[in-house]
Amino acid sequence: MNFNKKIIDFDHASKFFKKIRLNKKIIHCHGVFDLVHPGHIRHLSYCKSKADLLIVSITPDKFIKKGIYRPLVPEKIRANNLSVLELVDYVIIDKFKYPYNIINKVKPHYFAKGNEYFNSTNPLTEKEKQILKKFGGKMLFTPGDVVLSSTKLINENEINLKYDKLKNLMEVNNYTFEKLEEVIKNFKNIRVHVVGDLIIDTHNECEAVAGLHKSPTLSLIKKSSKSYLGGAGIVAAHFASFSKNVTLTTVINKDKLGNLAKKILKKYKVNLNPIYEYDRPTTEKSIYISKDHNLLKVNNVSNHPISNNSLDKIKKKLRKSDYDILVIADYRHGIFNNQSCKEIVKSISKKAFKAADSQVASRWGNILDFKGFDLITPTEQEARYSLFEQDLTIRSLADKLMNNSKSKNIILKIGERGLISIAKNKPEYITLDPFVENLKDANGAGDALLAYSSATLFKEKSLIMASIVGIIAASCKCEKKGNIPIKINEIVNKINEIKKQVNL
């Protein structure tokens, strides 16, 4: 049996059930059903015993407020999970916060609720009773001798749904792993221009030998030191790993680190458009590490705004229109501020696909400075900072960011929980977990995601595809130590690993 035939579209529910209810007794129940547990089965089993057909409607993702990261299971998977139960005849994903509309559409003979509502004066239940009364329906309460909670189960157990979410997303949209590979192998002719703050990340491996005996001083022996491209530099290098036409416009000095940056960029085949300012050092962020623990971070940086002359050079370069994708990599180390953001954005070619990331770490970036972009990829923290929102659920946060940023697409990075994506004028959320099997270094994962998701969205016009490729690229980066560009073959290898697990 094709269980998806059991999932009825909300807008077709009235017509679908109009004739059925004339010959069959219908019982209807409603809920979140984030994790279907024994308490749910008892509830559904009792309902089924009271009528010919059991209809279950579920609350859509956007209205679930039981926790910041809830629901754990996206609405389509929740609907599929219920549809495979023999007890359940039909499933409907509601469009509203409360089930009033769907009750009116189904017009069930019975509407069932848990026994905990029996003696309750809940105004929502009273309104449901009033709706039922209009067409002769009755409220029915199921026995409550066993009460379990999805929230309690989720909070007390580590539940891994990363492959289930991916499989459902790909099946619903008719995507294949072969299609993913085909897409990423077709990036080489994309013309990319990255504008932003270049950083040199220096990792100092140390041995802690003493400290805190007579004074609060940590004593270290430096064993080795290695420098990597960071900031806008590594974003450009990720793009250059699959495209032969990548330009980076940044501000540096002709100092030792500036020369190192040029050398590394040349190695990665990034075309550098350097703007020199001799009163500021090339930005370096040094981390002192002992036994995989970051002990200390020391920055050598000047954060004062770049000169008007430097800003004019950036604007002039952007007006040339010789790029397909323009990427803003904003770390707030001089290039970007409230005024310069406005001028830089105005200078971008109208034909270009625009993507942006604005960091909130040691400096205060604001992703809302890049309104109307085709794609923005902030972290949850950066989104909350820009909106002054600490307590919104993650889906509500994404919605508000979409409205305030006027972006066409958002990929919201939520750390070890992966990402949640949303497109303008499309109500569905895309949720994906990371595919990291051997975590070595999560720093820079967002840079890999920015590059690969931007290229995919530009080529395929699909946020779903861009989210999948982006999370895979970020996962690949997490399995590598140091900030090193992710190559196409690494993405392909990771796709093949995932394919074995998903078994599509």
N, C-alpha and C positions, 0 to 999 in steps of 0.2 A: 504493500500500500504506500502511496505517496503521501506522507503525513502533512506536507505543506498544503495539500488541498483542504486540510482541516483549519488552516489559518484564513479567516475571513477578513477582507478589507473593511475598515471602519465605515467608509462611505457607502459600502454596498450592503451593510448589515440589515437595514430596514427592509429592503426588497427581498433579501435572501431568506429572512426568517418569517416574512409575512404569511406565506402559504404553509410553511412547516408547522407553525404554532396552531393551525386549525386542526391538524390531525395528530400532533404529538405534544405531550406535556414537556415543557421546557423549564429547567432550573438553571439559574445564572448566578455565578459568584465572581467576585472581583478582588484583585489584590496585586501585590508586587511580585511575589513568587521569585525572589532573587535566587534563593537556593531551595529547590523542592525537597522537603524533608518529611519524615514520617507523620508529623502533625498535619501537613498539607494533604498527604495521602488519605488520612482518616477523614479529614474535612471533605475532600472530593468524593470519597467512597460513600459517605453518608448522603451527600447531595445526589449522586447518581442513583441511589436506591429510592429516591423520592419522585423521580420523573423518567421520561423516556430519553431525553437528551440533556447533556450537561454542557453548558456554555461557560467558558472562563474568559474574562477580560482582564487585561493587565495594565497597570499604570505605566505610561511612557517614561523613558529615562529622565526627561527634562523636569518632571515634577516630583521626583523622588528626593526627599530631604532627610533621610535617616542617618546620613553621615556625609562628610565632605567628599569621599570617594565612592559613594554608592550611586547607582547599583553596582555591585561587583560584576554582574552578568548583564550585558547589553540586551535591550528589549527584544531584538529578533531571535537571539539565542534563548531567552526566557520563553518566548512564544513557541519555538521549536521544541524545547524541553517538555513543555506541557502537551504539545500535539502528539508526542510519541506515547503518551499514556493512554491505554485502552479505555480507561474510565472517562476520558475527556473526548467529547464529540467535535467541538469547535472552539477555536481560540481567536480572540480579537485583541489587537493592540489599540488601546483607547487613545484618543487625541487630547483628552482633557485631564485636568488635575483630579476631578471627582467623577464618579461613574454615572452622573445624572443623565447625560446625553445617550450613553450607550444602553442604559436601562430602557429609555424611551424607544430606542431603535429595535432592540431585541424583543421588548414587551414580554418578558418571561412570566410563566404562571407562578413561579417562586423565585425570590431573590434571597440567596443564602449568605449568612454571616456567622462568624464564630460565636460561641456561647458567651464570650466575654462582653458582647454587645447587648445581651438579653435584658439586663437590668440597667443598662446605661441610658443616660439622658442626652447622649451625644446628638447635637443638632444636625449633623450630617446624616445620621441614621434616620432621624425624624423626616428629613427632606426626602430621603430614599423611599420611606413608607408612603409619603404623600404622592410621589410620582407613580408608585405601584398601584395605589388606590384608584387613580384615574382610569386605568384600563383593566382593573379587577385582579391585579397581581397581589401576591401575599409575601410577607417577610417570613423567612424560616431561619431558625438558629440551630447550628449543628452542635452536638455534644462537645463538652469541653473538658473531658477527663484527662486529656494529654495536651499540653500546650508547649510548643517549641518555638524558637525564634530564629529566623534567618540571620538577623543581626548578631545574635549570640554565637551562632555557629561560625559566621564569618570572622568575628573578632577573636575567637578562640582557636581557629585553625588556619594554617597556611594553605590557601587554595590556589592552585596554579591552573589558569585557564588560557595561557598564552597561545597554545596551538588551536584550542577550540575557537577563540576569537578570530584568529587569522583564517582558519578553515571556513567559518561561517561567512566572513567578509568576502572571501574569494569565491565561494560557491554562489552566493547571492548575486554577485556582480560578474559572474562568468569569467573570472580571471584564472590563469594558470601560471605555474612557476616558469614554464617556457616563455610565456608572455613577459614576465618580469625580466628574464634574462635578455630577451629581445629588446626591451625598452632601454635598459642600461647600456647595451652595446651600441646604441644609436645616438650617443651624446657627443661624439667627437667633433662635430661641426658647429656646436653651439658657441656663440661669441659671448664671453662673460667679462664684465667689468666689476671689480670689487673695490669699494671705497671704504677706508676705515683705518683704525689705529693698529699699527703693527706692533707686536710684542715679541721679545725674545724670552722664552721660558728656560731658565737654567736650573737643572736638577743636580744638587750636590749630595752625593752619597757619603754619609758620615758614620763614624763610630762614636757613640757616647761613652766617654771615659770617666767622667766624674761630674760633680756639681752639687750645689745646694748644701754644702757642708758648712762653710763659713759665710757665704753670701749667696743670694739668689741668682747664681750664674751657672749656666749649663756649659760644660766643657766638651768640645767635639774635636775629633780628628777627621779632616776631610780626606776621603779615600779616592774619590773620582768626581768628575764634573762633566756634564753633557748639556749642550744647549739645543733647544728646539724652536722652530717657528711657532708663534702663538698669535692670538688676535686675528686681525684681518689677513695676516700672512698665511696662516694655516688654512683659513677658509679658501683663499685663492689657490693654495696648493691642492686641496681636495678637488676643486674644480679642474685643475690642470692634470689631475690623475686620469681624467676621462675626456677632457676637451683640449684641443691643440691651440685654442685661441683665448687665452685668459690674461687679462691685464689687472694689475693692482696699482691703485693710486693711494699713496700714503705719505706721511710726513716722517722723515728720519733725519739723522745727523751723519756727517761723514766721519764718524768715530769708529772705534773698533767693532762695536755691535752693529752699527749701520752697515759696515763692510761685510760682516758675517751674514747679516740678513740678505744682502744682495747675492752673496755666494750661494746661500741655500736656495733662494728663489730661482736663481739660474739653474741649479741642479734639478729643481722641480719643473723647470720650463715655464715659469710664470714671467710674463712681460711686465717689468717693473717700471712704473712712472713715478720716480721719486721726487718729492718736494722737500728741499733741504731747509731746515731751520737750525742755525748754529748756536742758538741760545737755549736749546733744549736737548737733552741726551736722547739717544734711541732708547725706548722704553725696555727695561729688563725687570722680570720678576723672578727672583731666586728663591728656591725652596731647599731647605736643608732636611735631609731624610736619613733616618736611622731605622733599619729593620722594617722597612715599608711603612714607617710612621712619619708623617710630616711634623717636624719639630718647630720649624721657624720659617717665616716667609719675609723676605726683604725686597722691597721695590726700589728701583732707581728710575724715577719718572718725574716729569714735569707736566702738570695738568692744566697749566694756563692756556687759554684759547690761542689757536694758531693766528698768525698775522692776517690782515686783510689781503695782503699780497698772495699768501698761500691759499687762502679761500678762493680768491679770484682764479688762480691756476686750476683748482679742482673744478670750479664751475665751468671754466672754458673747456676742460677736457671732457666733461659730461655732455656738453652741447654738441659734440661731434657726431653723435648718433651712430657710432660704429660698433654697437654691441646689441645683443638680443636680450640678455639678462643683466640687470643692474642690482648688485647686492650691497646693502649697507651693513657693515660690521662695526657696530658702535660700542666702544669700550670706555668712552668719556675721558680720553687722555689728551684732549686738545682739539681734535677736529670737529667734534659735534657739541653744540650747546643750543639753547633755545633759539637763538637768532640764526646761527649758521645752518641748523637743520632746515629751516624754512627756505633759505637761499639755495642750499644744495638740492633739496627736493624739487624746487622750481626749475632747476637746470637739467633735470633728467629728461632724456628723450621720451616723448609722448608714446612712442611705439614700443618702448622697452617693457619687459616683464620686470616688476620691481619686487624685491624681497628684502626683508630687514630683520636684524636681531640687535637688541639693545641691552647691554649687560647691566645688572645691578649687583655689584660685588664690592670692590673697594671704592667705586664711584657710583653716582646716582644717574643712571640712564633712564630713559622713558620711552617705551615702545610707542606711545601715543604721539610722539613727534613725527611718526611716519604714517600719517593717515592716508587711507585709500590705496595702500599697497596691495599687490596681488597675493602676497604671502608674508606673514610675520610669524616668527617662531620663538616667542618668549618662554621662559621658565614660569612655573606657577608663581614663584616669588616675585619675578619681574612683573607679571600680570597684576598681582595683588598690589604691588607698590604703585603701579601706574593708575590704578583705580581706587586706591585707599580702601581696599576691601580685605579684611583679615578672615572673615568667617563664612563667606559664601561657599556653597557646595561647588565642586569643580565644574559641573555643567553650567550652573548659573554664572560662574566666573567667566567661562568661555563665551556665554551669551552676551554678557555685559561688555566684555572686551570687543566682541564683534560689533556691537552697536556703537561703542565709543571710538573705536579705531577706524570704522568704516572700511575695514579690510575685506577683500574678496574671500580670503582663506586664512585660517589660523591653525597652526599646529602648536598646541600648548604642551610643553615638556614637563613631565611630572616625576622626574628622577627615576628611581627604581620601579615605579609604577608604570613607566613607559610614556604614553602620550594620549591626548584626547584632541581630536581635530573637528573642526566645524567649518562649513562653507556658507557664504552669504545666501540667504533666502532658502536654505535647505535645513530642515529641522533635525535631521539625523546626526547623531554624534558617532565619530569613528574612535574606537578605543583599542589600543594595542599595547601589549606588554613587551619588554625587551627580550631578546633571544640570546642572552649572554650566558655562556656555559662555564667560562673560566675568566672571571673578573680579574684584570690586572691594573687598569687605570681608567677611571671614568672621565677624567678631565679631558675636555675637547670633544666629547661625544656629540654635543650640540652643534659643533662646527661641521662635523661630518654630516649630521642630519640636515643642516641648512643647505649644504651644497647639493646633496643627492635628491632631497625632496624638491628643491627649487628647479633643478634640471628636469625632473620627472613631471612636475606640474606644468612647466613650460611646454614640454613635448607632448604630453598626453592629455592635458586639461582635466586631469582626474585627481582630486584630493585624496581619494582612497588609495590609488596607486602610489601617489607621492608619499603618503603616510607609511605605507608598507615598505617602500624602498628606503625611506628616511630612517625608520626604526631599525632596519637591517644594517644600514651603514653605521648608525650609532652603536649598535651591538658589536659590530666588527671592531670599532675603535676601542670599546671597553675591554676587548681581549688583547690589546696591544699596549705595551708600556711606552710612555712618552707620546708626544703629539706628532704623529707621523701620518701622512696622507693615506687614505684608504683607496685601494686600487680596485678596478672592475673585477679582476679574478678573485679577490677576497670576497666581494659581494656574491659572486657566482657560487663560490665554495659554501658560503653561509646559506644561500638559497637551497643548495643541494642537501645540506644538513637538515634544514627545516623540513624540506620535502619528505625526507625519510620519516620524520616524526608525524607530520600531518597526514601522510599517505593519501594524498588526493589522486 
